[in-house]
Amino acid sequence: MDTAVVWFRDDLRVDDNPTLVDALSDADEVVPLYVYDPRGWGETRYGTEKLGGHRARFRRESVADLRASLRTRGGDLHVRTGRADEVVPTVVNDVDADAVYAQTTPGTEELDDEAQVREVLPNSTEFHTRVTHTLYHPDDLPTPPDRMQDTFTPWRKDVEASDATVREPLDPPERVPTPDLEPGTIPTLSDLGIEAPPRDDRAVLPFAGGESAGKRRLDAYLWERDCLREYKSTRNGLLGADYSSKFSPWLAAGCLSPRRVHAEVNRYEQERVANEDTYWLIFELLWRDFFQFQFRKHGAAFFGPNGIRDVEKSWRHDRAAFERWVSGETGVPFVDANMRELERTGYMSNRGRQNVASFLADALGIDWRWGAAHFEAQLVDYDVASNWGNWAYQAGVGNDSRDGFFDVLSQAEYYDEEAEYVRTWLPELEGLPPEYAHRPWRLSEDEQATYGVELGVDYPQPMLDIEARYGELRDNR
């Protein structure tokens, strides 16, 4: 064929991108296209913003980096703003394209967008999709996603025991010939009506968007600082760049391919060491795959209040209580520290996510979907399947759902024994010893005066008797 449009979505890379490679193989010229669709920002039905500043900034940097990569290969990235089902066919008509190539992902909105674009294309224009977002291709699994088990461990064991293999990553193309077409400008956050996010020196990483930054992080974590050999034992850390891989923002935007990560881990095992820690990173990529394929199976059921298991629960819709959780003003330091880190940096550790989600859903009984929607706006590494799948799990309505809850007090004392994390993000508690930094409500009036922390003035009184609440939850299990 003469010309193909390559509609980039959550695959903002040239390395290991089957969509781009196949289009280049089939067409003389390609038109790389990225669409800023206004349905991707604004207010959600949960009263939250759909796209916050941190993720918007990361996405913009990723789009700019993709454009730069294509330009070094003799091509360009064409950027347009508008509904995808209006923009894509317009570009197709402008260049008389024979086909459109696009990534497909299992999110319900993403699949709807794909279907709408397919529907409005001219009959003569072919539409091809590629799966580029997972470690395993669904065609290579021992059981298709629509018949897979809904529990992770049996599914993982089936995959590992099968003949399924991870496909080799594809090299980036040397040249990307594109026709002469106005490339368009990449909108600023202000253009989108999104406030620029804050910068904070306490952030674990600056999280620069783009494939170039993602590759630098992969190289630094594995090869320069040799962190992978201790990944499993350090992954529950709370402060610092290297306690975990932190590849997730680049994986979520498709700046890094999970297959490339897998290939690098294999090389690391061959050249340095293969141990439980190196396996554990692949294990986490399997968890990520599990939720991607679960969304292929269950779709919109993941967004219901009772989840894919239809577990009958009664959720509260207390907006004032929810806003205290959002702003890190609950009076429970481990929760507040994590929520303030999220607001300031767009990131939070996995341990923190589990705890703040359990606090909202279990301790406060507030609709877990409000929390998931807030994370959607805030997280620089937001991925629809991982985010909503994990929130459903924590709320007890999803996969592998537990009957218990996370006790944020004992979790804080175990994972932040010296209260270093809490005091980093709650400087008003800086002078407190660890036992009080985690439970400041136990301070007497004299102790408050001694340490210079007045509850209700310098730091909030707890919004509930959390110790009594956990007693109730234990009794009701």
C-alpha positions, 0 to 999 in steps of 0.5 A: 500500500502507499500510505498508512496512518499509525494512531499512537495511543498508550504505546509512545515508543519506537522500540518494540512497537509492532504497530509501527513496525507492521505499518512500515512493512506494509506501506511506503509511507506512514503518518504517525498520529497522536490525538489529544481527545477532550474526552480524556480530561474534565470531571468524572461521574465520581466528582473527580478530575479525570486527568491531573497535572502530574500525569498530563505533564508526563504524557506531554513529555512522552509525546514530545519525546516520541516526536523527537525520536521520529524526527531523527528517523526522517519522520514526524509525529502529527499531533491533533486535538479533537475527538478521535473518531473525527480526527483519525478519518480526517487525517485518513482523507487528507493523505488518502491513507489505505489503512490505519494501524493502532494499539488495542488495549482492554479498557472499556473507554479505549475499546469504545474509542477504537470501535467508533474510529473503525465505524467512521473510516471509509470502507476502503480503509483497512483497520489493523490493531496490535497488542503491544501493552502486555508481556505475553501476547494473548494468542500465546497464552495456554488459555484465552483471556475470556476463559482464564481463571479469575485468581492470580496464582493458579493462572500464573502457574498455568502460564509458567508451566505451559509452553507459552513464551514471551515474544522477542522485542522488535528493534526500532526502525531505522527510518520512518518515511512520512508525507509532507503534512503540517505536524501540529503543535503539542498542547500545553497543560494550560491549553487543556485547562489543567493546572501545572503540577507542583515540583517537590524535592522529596519526590522519589524520582522526577519521572520525566516522560518519554521513551528516552527517560524510560530507557535511562531508568531501566539502564540505571536500575539494572546496570548502573546501580545494580539494584535488581539483585535485591529487588524482592527484599527492598520493594516495600520501601517508602523513601528513595529512588531505588527501593523498587524499579519504578518502571510503572509510569513508562510502562503505563504510557507505553514508553517502555515495552514489558518485553524489553524489560523482560529481555533486559532481566534475562540478560542481567541474569546471564551476565550478573545473577539469577535469583529470587529477586530477579524472578520477582520483577517478572512476577510483578509483570505477570500481575500486570498482565493478569489485570490486563487480561481480566479486563479483556474478560470482564470489561465494564463489570470492574467498574460496578460498586460490587465488582466482578464477583457481585459482592453485596456491600453498602458504600457510604458517599460522604464527600466531606470525609472523602475530601479529608482523605484526598487532602491528607487530613485524616489525622492518621499519619501513615494515610496522610503522608501517602496522600500528600506524597501523591498530591505533590508528586503523582506517585505513591509506593505500592505499600502506600496504595494498599494502605490508603485504599484499605483505609478508605474502603474498610475503615471509612466504608466509602465507595472504593470507586471514588478512590480509584477515580482520584488515583486515575487523576493523580497517578503518573503511572495510571493504567486502567486495568492495574488501577481499577483491578487493584482497587477492586481487590482492596475493596473485597469485590475483585480478583483474589479478594481478601476477607480482611483489611490492612491495619494502617497502624501496624503497617506503618510501624512495621514498614516505617519503624522509625517514622522517617517516611511519615515525618518526611511528608508531615513535617509538623510531626518532625519532632515526635518520637516514632510511637507518637508520630504514628499515633499522635492522638496518644499524646497528653496535653503536657506531651503536646506542649513538650513536643510543640504539636497541638492536635487540632491546630498543628495536625488534625485530630483523627477523623475517627477512633481508628483503633476502635474501628479496627477492633470492630472490623476484626470482630466482624470478620 
